[in-house]
Amino acid sequence: MSQETRQKIANNVKKYRAIKNYKREELSLLLGFDNSYISKLERKSINITIDKLEQIANALEVDIIDLLK
């Protein structure tokens, strides 16, 4: 995954998480992910799988494509 794509995903997860008023830890807990997963994602430290991206989109109540724009 390119750095540009990781940046888009990170920015959009932050944006929609803020709209839902979720802290990183709350979103991780809701999803059943490791406590630091969302933090790593937002820092562009990891490559996310499409499955996990879909889970995050569902939790944030957005289309998966919104996280890639």
Distance bins in CASP14 RR format, pairs under 12 A and 6 or more apart:
PFRMAT RR
TARGET T0000
AUTHOR 0000-0000-0000
RMODE 2
METHOD distances of the structure
MODEL  1
1 7 0 0 0 0 0 1 0 0 0 0 0
1 8 0 0 0 0 0 1 0 0 0 0 0
1 9 0 0 0 0 1 0 0 0 0 0 0
1 10 0 0 0 0 0 1 0 0 0 0 0
1 41 0 0 0 0 0 1 0 0 0 0 0
1 44 0 0 0 0 1 0 0 0 0 0 0
1 45 0 0 0 0 0 1 0 0 0 0 0
1 46 0 0 0 0 1 0 0 0 0 0 0
1 47 1 0 1 0 0 0 0 0 0 0 0
1 48 1 0 0 1 0 0 0 0 0 0 0
1 49 0 0 0 0 0 1 0 0 0 0 0
1 50 0 0 0 0 0 1 0 0 0 0 0
1 53 0 0 0 0 0 1 0 0 0 0 0
1 68 0 0 0 0 0 1 0 0 0 0 0
2 8 0 0 0 0 1 0 0 0 0 0 0
2 9 0 0 0 0 0 1 0 0 0 0 0
2 44 0 0 0 0 0 1 0 0 0 0 0
2 47 0 0 0 0 0 1 0 0 0 0 0
2 68 0 0 0 0 0 1 0 0 0 0 0
3 9 0 0 0 0 0 1 0 0 0 0 0
3 10 0 0 0 0 0 1 0 0 0 0 0
3 44 1 0 0 1 0 0 0 0 0 0 0
3 45 0 0 0 0 0 1 0 0 0 0 0
3 47 0 0 0 0 0 1 0 0 0 0 0
4 10 0 0 0 0 0 1 0 0 0 0 0
4 11 0 0 0 0 0 1 0 0 0 0 0
4 44 0 0 0 0 0 1 0 0 0 0 0
4 68 0 0 0 0 0 1 0 0 0 0 0
5 11 0 0 0 0 0 1 0 0 0 0 0
5 12 0 0 0 0 0 1 0 0 0 0 0
5 44 0 0 0 0 1 0 0 0 0 0 0
5 47 0 0 0 0 1 0 0 0 0 0 0
5 48 0 0 0 0 1 0 0 0 0 0 0
5 50 0 0 0 0 0 1 0 0 0 0 0
5 53 0 0 0 0 0 1 0 0 0 0 0
5 67 0 0 0 0 0 1 0 0 0 0 0
5 68 1 0 0 1 0 0 0 0 0 0 0
5 69 0 0 0 0 0 1 0 0 0 0 0
6 12 0 0 0 0 0 1 0 0 0 0 0
6 13 0 0 0 0 0 1 0 0 0 0 0
6 40 0 0 0 0 0 1 0 0 0 0 0
6 41 0 0 0 0 1 0 0 0 0 0 0
6 42 0 0 0 0 1 0 0 0 0 0 0
6 43 0 0 0 0 1 0 0 0 0 0 0
6 44 1 0 1 0 0 0 0 0 0 0 0
6 45 0 0 0 0 1 0 0 0 0 0 0
6 46 0 0 0 0 1 0 0 0 0 0 0
6 47 1 0 0 1 0 0 0 0 0 0 0
6 48 0 0 0 0 1 0 0 0 0 0 0
6 53 0 0 0 0 0 1 0 0 0 0 0
6 67 0 0 0 0 0 1 0 0 0 0 0
6 68 0 0 0 0 0 1 0 0 0 0 0
7 13 0 0 0 0 0 1 0 0 0 0 0
7 14 0 0 0 0 0 1 0 0 0 0 0
7 41 0 0 0 0 0 1 0 0 0 0 0
7 42 0 0 0 0 0 1 0 0 0 0 0
7 43 0 0 0 0 0 1 0 0 0 0 0
7 44 1 0 0 1 0 0 0 0 0 0 0
7 67 0 0 0 0 0 1 0 0 0 0 0
7 68 0 0 0 0 0 1 0 0 0 0 0
7 69 0 0 0 0 0 1 0 0 0 0 0
8 14 0 0 0 0 0 1 0 0 0 0 0
8 15 0 0 0 0 0 1 0 0 0 0 0
8 41 0 0 0 0 0 1 0 0 0 0 0
8 42 0 0 0 0 0 1 0 0 0 0 0
8 44 0 0 0 0 1 0 0 0 0 0 0
8 48 0 0 0 0 0 1 0 0 0 0 0
8 53 0 0 0 0 0 1 0 0 0 0 0
8 65 0 0 0 0 0 1 0 0 0 0 0
8 66 0 0 0 0 0 1 0 0 0 0 0
8 67 1 0 0 1 0 0 0 0 0 0 0
8 68 1 0 0 1 0 0 0 0 0 0 0
8 69 1 0 0 1 0 0 0 0 0 0 0
9 15 0 0 0 0 0 1 0 0 0 0 0
9 16 0 0 0 0 0 1 0 0 0 0 0
9 17 0 0 0 0 0 1 0 0 0 0 0
9 38 0 0 0 0 0 1 0 0 0 0 0
9 40 0 0 0 0 0 1 0 0 0 0 0
9 41 1 0 0 1 0 0 0 0 0 0 0
9 42 0 0 0 0 1 0 0 0 0 0 0
9 43 0 0 0 0 0 1 0 0 0 0 0
9 44 0 0 0 0 1 0 0 0 0 0 0
9 45 0 0 0 0 0 1 0 0 0 0 0
9 46 0 0 0 0 0 1 0 0 0 0 0
9 47 0 0 0 0 1 0 0 0 0 0 0
9 48 1 0 0 1 0 0 0 0 0 0 0
9 49 0 0 0 0 0 1 0 0 0 0 0
9 50 0 0 0 0 0 1 0 0 0 0 0
9 52 0 0 0 0 0 1 0 0 0 0 0
9 53 1 0 0 1 0 0 0 0 0 0 0
9 56 0 0 0 0 1 0 0 0 0 0 0
9 57 0 0 0 0 0 1 0 0 0 0 0
9 60 0 0 0 0 0 1 0 0 0 0 0
9 64 0 0 0 0 0 1 0 0 0 0 0
9 65 0 0 0 0 0 1 0 0 0 0 0
9 66 0 0 0 0 0 1 0 0 0 0 0
9 67 1 0 1 0 0 0 0 0 0 0 0
9 68 1 0 0 1 0 0 0 0 0 0 0
9 69 0 0 0 0 1 0 0 0 0 0 0
10 16 0 0 0 0 0 1 0 0 0 0 0
10 17 0 0 0 0 0 1 0 0 0 0 0
10 24 0 0 0 0 0 1 0 0 0 0 0
10 38 0 0 0 0 1 0 0 0 0 0 0
10 39 0 0 0 0 0 1 0 0 0 0 0
10 40 0 0 0 0 1 0 0 0 0 0 0
10 41 1 0 0 1 0 0 0 0 0 0 0
10 42 1 0 1 0 0 0 0 0 0 0 0
10 43 1 0 0 1 0 0 0 0 0 0 0
10 44 1 0 1 0 0 0 0 0 0 0 0
10 45 0 0 0 0 1 0 0 0 0 0 0
10 46 0 0 0 0 0 1 0 0 0 0 0
10 47 0 0 0 0 0 1 0 0 0 0 0
10 48 0 0 0 0 1 0 0 0 0 0 0
10 53 0 0 0 0 0 1 0 0 0 0 0
10 56 0 0 0 0 0 1 0 0 0 0 0
10 67 0 0 0 0 1 0 0 0 0 0 0
10 68 0 0 0 0 0 1 0 0 0 0 0
11 17 0 0 0 0 0 1 0 0 0 0 0
11 18 0 0 0 0 0 1 0 0 0 0 0
11 41 0 0 0 0 0 1 0 0 0 0 0
11 42 0 0 0 0 1 0 0 0 0 0 0
11 43 0 0 0 0 0 1 0 0 0 0 0
11 44 0 0 0 0 1 0 0 0 0 0 0
11 66 0 0 0 0 0 1 0 0 0 0 0
11 67 0 0 0 0 1 0 0 0 0 0 0
11 68 0 0 0 0 0 1 0 0 0 0 0
11 69 0 0 0 0 1 0 0 0 0 0 0
12 18 0 0 0 0 0 1 0 0 0 0 0
12 19 0 0 0 0 0 1 0 0 0 0 0
12 41 0 0 0 0 0 1 0 0 0 0 0
12 42 0 0 0 0 0 1 0 0 0 0 0
12 48 0 0 0 0 0 1 0 0 0 0 0
12 53 0 0 0 0 0 1 0 0 0 0 0
12 56 0 0 0 0 1 0 0 0 0 0 0
12 57 0 0 0 0 1 0 0 0 0 0 0
12 60 0 0 0 0 1 0 0 0 0 0 0
12 62 0 0 0 0 1 0 0 0 0 0 0
12 63 0 0 0 0 0 1 0 0 0 0 0
12 64 0 0 0 0 0 1 0 0 0 0 0
12 65 0 0 0 0 1 0 0 0 0 0 0
12 66 1 0 0 1 0 0 0 0 0 0 0
12 67 1 0 1 0 0 0 0 0 0 0 0
12 68 1 0 0 1 0 0 0 0 0 0 0
12 69 1 0 0 1 0 0 0 0 0 0 0
13 19 0 0 0 0 0 1 0 0 0 0 0
13 20 0 0 0 0 0 1 0 0 0 0 0
13 22 0 0 0 0 0 1 0 0 0 0 0
13 24 0 0 0 0 1 0 0 0 0 0 0
13 27 0 0 0 0 1 0 0 0 0 0 0
13 28 0 0 0 0 0 1 0 0 0 0 0
13 31 0 0 0 0 0 1 0 0 0 0 0
13 33 0 0 0 0 0 1 0 0 0 0 0
13 37 0 0 0 0 0 1 0 0 0 0 0
13 38 1 0 0 1 0 0 0 0 0 0 0
13 39 0 0 0 0 0 1 0 0 0 0 0
13 40 0 0 0 0 0 1 0 0 0 0 0
13 41 1 0 0 1 0 0 0 0 0 0 0
13 42 1 0 0 1 0 0 0 0 0 0 0
13 43 0 0 0 0 0 1 0 0 0 0 0
13 44 0 0 0 0 0 1 0 0 0 0 0
13 46 0 0 0 0 0 1 0 0 0 0 0
13 48 0 0 0 0 1 0 0 0 0 0 0
13 52 0 0 0 0 0 1 0 0 0 0 0
13 53 0 0 0 0 1 0 0 0 0 0 0
13 55 0 0 0 0 0 1 0 0 0 0 0
13 56 1 0 0 1 0 0 0 0 0 0 0
13 57 0 0 0 0 1 0 0 0 0 0 0
13 59 0 0 0 0 0 1 0 0 0 0 0
13 60 1 0 0 1 0 0 0 0 0 0 0
13 62 0 0 0 0 1 0 0 0 0 0 0
13 64 0 0 0 0 0 1 0 0 0 0 0
13 66 0 0 0 0 0 1 0 0 0 0 0
13 67 1 0 0 1 0 0 0 0 0 0 0
13 68 0 0 0 0 0 1 0 0 0 0 0
13 69 0 0 0 0 0 1 0 0 0 0 0
14 20 0 0 0 0 0 1 0 0 0 0 0
14 22 0 0 0 0 0 1 0 0 0 0 0
14 23 0 0 0 0 0 1 0 0 0 0 0
14 24 0 0 0 0 1 0 0 0 0 0 0
14 27 0 0 0 0 0 1 0 0 0 0 0
14 38 0 0 0 0 1 0 0 0 0 0 0
14 39 0 0 0 0 0 1 0 0 0 0 0
14 41 0 0 0 0 1 0 0 0 0 0 0
14 42 1 0 1 0 0 0 0 0 0 0 0
14 43 0 0 0 0 0 1 0 0 0 0 0
14 44 0 0 0 0 0 1 0 0 0 0 0
14 56 0 0 0 0 0 1 0 0 0 0 0
14 60 0 0 0 0 0 1 0 0 0 0 0
14 67 0 0 0 0 0 1 0 0 0 0 0
15 22 0 0 0 0 0 1 0 0 0 0 0
15 42 0 0 0 0 0 1 0 0 0 0 0
15 60 0 0 0 0 1 0 0 0 0 0 0
15 62 0 0 0 0 1 0 0 0 0 0 0
15 66 0 0 0 0 1 0 0 0 0 0 0
15 67 0 0 0 0 1 0 0 0 0 0 0
15 69 0 0 0 0 0 1 0 0 0 0 0
16 22 0 0 0 0 1 0 0 0 0 0 0
16 27 0 0 0 0 1 0 0 0 0 0 0
16 38 0 0 0 0 0 1 0 0 0 0 0
16 42 0 0 0 0 0 1 0 0 0 0 0
16 56 0 0 0 0 1 0 0 0 0 0 0
16 57 0 0 0 0 1 0 0 0 0 0 0
16 58 0 0 0 0 0 1 0 0 0 0 0
16 59 0 0 0 0 1 0 0 0 0 0 0
16 60 1 0 1 0 0 0 0 0 0 0 0
16 61 0 0 0 0 1 0 0 0 0 0 0
16 62 1 0 1 0 0 0 0 0 0 0 0
16 63 0 0 0 0 0 1 0 0 0 0 0
16 64 0 0 0 0 0 1 0 0 0 0 0
16 66 1 0 0 1 0 0 0 0 0 0 0
16 67 1 0 0 1 0 0 0 0 0 0 0
16 69 0 0 0 0 0 1 0 0 0 0 0
17 23 0 0 0 0 1 0 0 0 0 0 0
17 24 1 0 0 1 0 0 0 0 0 0 0
17 25 0 0 0 0 0 1 0 0 0 0 0
17 26 0 0 0 0 1 0 0 0 0 0 0
17 27 1 0 1 0 0 0 0 0 0 0 0
17 28 0 0 0 0 0 1 0 0 0 0 0
17 30 0 0 0 0 0 1 0 0 0 0 0
17 31 0 0 0 0 0 1 0 0 0 0 0
17 38 1 0 0 1 0 0 0 0 0 0 0
17 39 0 0 0 0 0 1 0 0 0 0 0
17 41 0 0 0 0 0 1 0 0 0 0 0
17 42 0 0 0 0 1 0 0 0 0 0 0
17 56 0 0 0 0 1 0 0 0 0 0 0
17 57 0 0 0 0 0 1 0 0 0 0 0
17 59 0 0 0 0 1 0 0 0 0 0 0
17 60 1 0 0 1 0 0 0 0 0 0 0
17 61 0 0 0 0 0 1 0 0 0 0 0
17 62 0 0 0 0 0 1 0 0 0 0 0
17 67 0 0 0 0 0 1 0 0 0 0 0
18 24 0 0 0 0 0 1 0 0 0 0 0
18 26 0 0 0 0 0 1 0 0 0 0 0
18 27 0 0 0 0 0 1 0 0 0 0 0
18 42 0 0 0 0 0 1 0 0 0 0 0
18 60 0 0 0 0 0 1 0 0 0 0 0
19 27 0 0 0 0 0 1 0 0 0 0 0
19 60 1 0 0 1 0 0 0 0 0 0 0
19 61 0 0 0 0 1 0 0 0 0 0 0
19 62 0 0 0 0 1 0 0 0 0 0 0
19 66 0 0 0 0 0 1 0 0 0 0 0
20 26 0 0 0 0 1 0 0 0 0 0 0
20 27 0 0 0 0 1 0 0 0 0 0 0
20 30 0 0 0 0 1 0 0 0 0 0 0
20 56 0 0 0 0 0 1 0 0 0 0 0
20 57 0 0 0 0 0 1 0 0 0 0 0
20 58 0 0 0 0 0 1 0 0 0 0 0
20 59 0 0 0 0 1 0 0 0 0 0 0
20 60 1 0 1 0 0 0 0 0 0 0 0
20 61 1 0 0 1 0 0 0 0 0 0 0
20 62 0 0 0 0 1 0 0 0 0 0 0
21 27 0 0 0 0 0 1 0 0 0 0 0
21 60 0 0 0 0 0 1 0 0 0 0 0
22 28 0 0 0 0 1 0 0 0 0 0 0
22 29 0 0 0 0 1 0 0 0 0 0 0
22 30 1 0 0 1 0 0 0 0 0 0 0
22 31 0 0 0 0 0 1 0 0 0 0 0
22 38 0 0 0 0 1 0 0 0 0 0 0
22 42 0 0 0 0 0 1 0 0 0 0 0
22 56 0 0 0 0 0 1 0 0 0 0 0
22 59 0 0 0 0 1 0 0 0 0 0 0
22 60 1 0 0 1 0 0 0 0 0 0 0
22 61 0 0 0 0 0 1 0 0 0 0 0
23 29 0 0 0 0 1 0 0 0 0 0 0
23 30 0 0 0 0 0 1 0 0 0 0 0
23 35 0 0 0 0 0 1 0 0 0 0 0
23 38 0 0 0 0 1 0 0 0 0 0 0
23 39 0 0 0 0 0 1 0 0 0 0 0
23 42 0 0 0 0 0 1 0 0 0 0 0
24 30 0 0 0 0 0 1 0 0 0 0 0
24 31 0 0 0 0 0 1 0 0 0 0 0
24 33 0 0 0 0 0 1 0 0 0 0 0
24 34 0 0 0 0 0 1 0 0 0 0 0
24 35 0 0 0 0 1 0 0 0 0 0 0
24 36 0 0 0 0 1 0 0 0 0 0 0
24 37 0 0 0 0 1 0 0 0 0 0 0
24 38 1 0 1 0 0 0 0 0 0 0 0
24 39 1 0 1 0 0 0 0 0 0 0 0
24 40 0 0 0 0 1 0 0 0 0 0 0
24 41 0 0 0 0 1 0 0 0 0 0 0
24 42 1 0 0 1 0 0 0 0 0 0 0
24 43 0 0 0 0 0 1 0 0 0 0 0
24 56 0 0 0 0 0 1 0 0 0 0 0
25 31 0 0 0 0 0 1 0 0 0 0 0
25 32 0 0 0 0 0 1 0 0 0 0 0
25 33 0 0 0 0 0 1 0 0 0 0 0
25 34 0 0 0 0 0 1 0 0 0 0 0
25 35 1 0 1 0 0 0 0 0 0 0 0
25 36 0 0 0 0 1 0 0 0 0 0 0
25 37 0 0 0 0 1 0 0 0 0 0 0
25 38 1 0 0 1 0 0 0 0 0 0 0
25 39 0 0 0 0 1 0 0 0 0 0 0
26 32 0 0 0 0 0 1 0 0 0 0 0
26 33 0 0 0 0 0 1 0 0 0 0 0
26 35 0 0 0 0 0 1 0 0 0 0 0
26 38 0 0 0 0 1 0 0 0 0 0 0
26 59 0 0 0 0 1 0 0 0 0 0 0
26 60 0 0 0 0 0 1 0 0 0 0 0
27 33 0 0 0 0 1 0 0 0 0 0 0
27 34 0 0 0 0 0 1 0 0 0 0 0
27 35 0 0 0 0 0 1 0 0 0 0 0
27 36 0 0 0 0 0 1 0 0 0 0 0
27 37 0 0 0 0 1 0 0 0 0 0 0
27 38 1 0 1 0 0 0 0 0 0 0 0
27 39 0 0 0 0 1 0 0 0 0 0 0
27 41 0 0 0 0 1 0 0 0 0 0 0
27 42 0 0 0 0 0 1 0 0 0 0 0
27 52 0 0 0 0 0 1 0 0 0 0 0
27 55 0 0 0 0 0 1 0 0 0 0 0
27 56 1 0 0 1 0 0 0 0 0 0 0
27 57 0 0 0 0 0 1 0 0 0 0 0
27 58 0 0 0 0 0 1 0 0 0 0 0
27 59 1 0 0 1 0 0 0 0 0 0 0
27 60 1 0 0 1 0 0 0 0 0 0 0
27 61 0 0 0 0 0 1 0 0 0 0 0
28 34 1 0 0 1 0 0 0 0 0 0 0
28 35 1 0 1 0 0 0 0 0 0 0 0
28 36 1 0 0 1 0 0 0 0 0 0 0
28 37 1 0 1 0 0 0 0 0 0 0 0
28 38 1 0 1 0 0 0 0 0 0 0 0
28 39 0 0 0 0 1 0 0 0 0 0 0
28 40 0 0 0 0 1 0 0 0 0 0 0
28 41 0 0 0 0 1 0 0 0 0 0 0
28 42 0 0 0 0 0 1 0 0 0 0 0
28 52 0 0 0 0 0 1 0 0 0 0 0
28 55 0 0 0 0 0 1 0 0 0 0 0
28 56 0 0 0 0 1 0 0 0 0 0 0
28 59 0 0 0 0 1 0 0 0 0 0 0
29 35 1 0 0 1 0 0 0 0 0 0 0
29 36 0 0 0 0 0 1 0 0 0 0 0
29 37 0 0 0 0 0 1 0 0 0 0 0
29 38 0 0 0 0 1 0 0 0 0 0 0
29 59 0 0 0 0 0 1 0 0 0 0 0
30 37 0 0 0 0 0 1 0 0 0 0 0
30 38 0 0 0 0 1 0 0 0 0 0 0
30 55 0 0 0 0 1 0 0 0 0 0 0
30 56 0 0 0 0 1 0 0 0 0 0 0
30 58 0 0 0 0 0 1 0 0 0 0 0
30 59 1 0 1 0 0 0 0 0 0 0 0
30 60 0 0 0 0 1 0 0 0 0 0 0
30 61 0 0 0 0 0 1 0 0 0 0 0
31 37 1 0 0 1 0 0 0 0 0 0 0
31 38 0 0 0 0 1 0 0 0 0 0 0
31 41 0 0 0 0 0 1 0 0 0 0 0
31 48 0 0 0 0 0 1 0 0 0 0 0
31 51 0 0 0 0 0 1 0 0 0 0 0
31 52 1 0 0 1 0 0 0 0 0 0 0
31 53 0 0 0 0 0 1 0 0 0 0 0
31 54 0 0 0 0 0 1 0 0 0 0 0
31 55 1 0 1 0 0 0 0 0 0 0 0
31 56 1 0 0 1 0 0 0 0 0 0 0
31 57 0 0 0 0 0 1 0 0 0 0 0
31 58 0 0 0 0 1 0 0 0 0 0 0
31 59 1 0 1 0 0 0 0 0 0 0 0
31 60 0 0 0 0 1 0 0 0 0 0 0
32 38 0 0 0 0 0 1 0 0 0 0 0
32 52 0 0 0 0 0 1 0 0 0 0 0
32 55 0 0 0 0 1 0 0 0 0 0 0
32 56 0 0 0 0 0 1 0 0 0 0 0
32 59 0 0 0 0 1 0 0 0 0 0 0
33 39 0 0 0 0 0 1 0 0 0 0 0
33 40 0 0 0 0 1 0 0 0 0 0 0
33 41 0 0 0 0 1 0 0 0 0 0 0
33 46 0 0 0 0 0 1 0 0 0 0 0
33 48 0 0 0 0 0 1 0 0 0 0 0
33 49 0 0 0 0 0 1 0 0 0 0 0
33 51 0 0 0 0 0 1 0 0 0 0 0
33 52 1 0 0 1 0 0 0 0 0 0 0
33 53 0 0 0 0 0 1 0 0 0 0 0
33 55 0 0 0 0 1 0 0 0 0 0 0
33 56 0 0 0 0 1 0 0 0 0 0 0
33 59 0 0 0 0 1 0 0 0 0 0 0
34 40 0 0 0 0 1 0 0 0 0 0 0
34 41 0 0 0 0 0 1 0 0 0 0 0
34 46 0 0 0 0 0 1 0 0 0 0 0
34 52 0 0 0 0 0 1 0 0 0 0 0
36 42 0 0 0 0 0 1 0 0 0 0 0
36 43 0 0 0 0 1 0 0 0 0 0 0
36 45 0 0 0 0 1 0 0 0 0 0 0
36 46 0 0 0 0 1 0 0 0 0 0 0
37 43 0 0 0 0 0 1 0 0 0 0 0
37 45 0 0 0 0 1 0 0 0 0 0 0
37 46 1 0 0 1 0 0 0 0 0 0 0
37 48 0 0 0 0 1 0 0 0 0 0 0
37 49 0 0 0 0 0 1 0 0 0 0 0
37 52 0 0 0 0 1 0 0 0 0 0 0
37 53 0 0 0 0 0 1 0 0 0 0 0
37 55 0 0 0 0 0 1 0 0 0 0 0
37 56 0 0 0 0 1 0 0 0 0 0 0
38 45 0 0 0 0 0 1 0 0 0 0 0
38 46 0 0 0 0 0 1 0 0 0 0 0
38 48 0 0 0 0 0 1 0 0 0 0 0
38 52 0 0 0 0 0 1 0 0 0 0 0
38 55 0 0 0 0 0 1 0 0 0 0 0
38 56 0 0 0 0 1 0 0 0 0 0 0
38 59 0 0 0 0 0 1 0 0 0 0 0
38 60 0 0 0 0 0 1 0 0 0 0 0
39 45 0 0 0 0 1 0 0 0 0 0 0
39 46 0 0 0 0 1 0 0 0 0 0 0
40 46 1 0 1 0 0 0 0 0 0 0 0
40 47 0 0 0 0 0 1 0 0 0 0 0
40 48 0 0 0 0 1 0 0 0 0 0 0
40 52 0 0 0 0 0 1 0 0 0 0 0
41 47 0 0 0 0 1 0 0 0 0 0 0
41 48 1 0 1 0 0 0 0 0 0 0 0
41 49 0 0 0 0 0 1 0 0 0 0 0
41 52 0 0 0 0 1 0 0 0 0 0 0
41 53 0 0 0 0 1 0 0 0 0 0 0
41 55 0 0 0 0 0 1 0 0 0 0 0
41 56 0 0 0 0 1 0 0 0 0 0 0
41 67 0 0 0 0 0 1 0 0 0 0 0
42 48 0 0 0 0 0 1 0 0 0 0 0
42 56 0 0 0 0 0 1 0 0 0 0 0
42 67 0 0 0 0 0 1 0 0 0 0 0
46 52 0 0 0 0 1 0 0 0 0 0 0
46 53 0 0 0 0 0 1 0 0 0 0 0
47 53 0 0 0 0 0 1 0 0 0 0 0
48 54 0 0 0 0 1 0 0 0 0 0 0
48 55 0 0 0 0 1 0 0 0 0 0 0
48 56 1 0 0 1 0 0 0 0 0 0 0
48 57 0 0 0 0 0 1 0 0 0 0 0
48 64 0 0 0 0 0 1 0 0 0 0 0
48 67 0 0 0 0 1 0 0 0 0 0 0
48 68 0 0 0 0 0 1 0 0 0 0 0
49 55 0 0 0 0 1 0 0 0 0 0 0
49 56 0 0 0 0 0 1 0 0 0 0 0
49 64 0 0 0 0 0 1 0 0 0 0 0
50 56 0 0 0 0 0 1 0 0 0 0 0
50 57 0 0 0 0 0 1 0 0 0 0 0
50 64 1 0 0 1 0 0 0 0 0 0 0
50 65 0 0 0 0 0 1 0 0 0 0 0
50 67 0 0 0 0 0 1 0 0 0 0 0
50 68 0 0 0 0 0 1 0 0 0 0 0
51 57 0 0 0 0 0 1 0 0 0 0 0
51 58 0 0 0 0 0 1 0 0 0 0 0
51 64 0 0 0 0 0 1 0 0 0 0 0
52 58 0 0 0 0 0 1 0 0 0 0 0
52 59 0 0 0 0 0 1 0 0 0 0 0
52 64 0 0 0 0 0 1 0 0 0 0 0
52 67 0 0 0 0 0 1 0 0 0 0 0
53 59 0 0 0 0 0 1 0 0 0 0 0
53 60 0 0 0 0 0 1 0 0 0 0 0
53 62 0 0 0 0 0 1 0 0 0 0 0
53 63 0 0 0 0 0 1 0 0 0 0 0
53 64 1 0 1 0 0 0 0 0 0 0 0
53 65 0 0 0 0 0 1 0 0 0 0 0
53 66 0 0 0 0 0 1 0 0 0 0 0
53 67 1 0 0 1 0 0 0 0 0 0 0
53 68 1 0 0 1 0 0 0 0 0 0 0
54 60 0 0 0 0 0 1 0 0 0 0 0
54 62 0 0 0 0 0 1 0 0 0 0 0
54 63 0 0 0 0 1 0 0 0 0 0 0
54 64 1 0 1 0 0 0 0 0 0 0 0
54 65 0 0 0 0 0 1 0 0 0 0 0
54 66 0 0 0 0 0 1 0 0 0 0 0
54 67 0 0 0 0 1 0 0 0 0 0 0
54 68 0 0 0 0 0 1 0 0 0 0 0
55 62 0 0 0 0 0 1 0 0 0 0 0
55 64 0 0 0 0 1 0 0 0 0 0 0
55 67 0 0 0 0 0 1 0 0 0 0 0
56 62 0 0 0 0 1 0 0 0 0 0 0
56 63 0 0 0 0 0 1 0 0 0 0 0
56 64 0 0 0 0 1 0 0 0 0 0 0
56 66 0 0 0 0 0 1 0 0 0 0 0
56 67 1 0 0 1 0 0 0 0 0 0 0
56 68 0 0 0 0 0 1 0 0 0 0 0
57 63 1 0 0 1 0 0 0 0 0 0 0
57 64 1 0 1 0 0 0 0 0 0 0 0
57 65 0 0 0 0 1 0 0 0 0 0 0
57 66 1 0 0 1 0 0 0 0 0 0 0
57 67 1 0 1 0 0 0 0 0 0 0 0
57 68 0 0 0 0 1 0 0 0 0 0 0
57 69 0 0 0 0 0 1 0 0 0 0 0
58 64 0 0 0 0 1 0 0 0 0 0 0
58 66 0 0 0 0 0 1 0 0 0 0 0
58 67 0 0 0 0 0 1 0 0 0 0 0
59 67 0 0 0 0 0 1 0 0 0 0 0
60 66 0 0 0 0 1 0 0 0 0 0 0
60 67 1 0 0 1 0 0 0 0 0 0 0
61 67 0 0 0 0 0 1 0 0 0 0 0
62 68 0 0 0 0 0 1 0 0 0 0 0
62 69 0 0 0 0 0 1 0 0 0 0 0
63 69 0 0 0 0 1 0 0 0 0 0 0
END
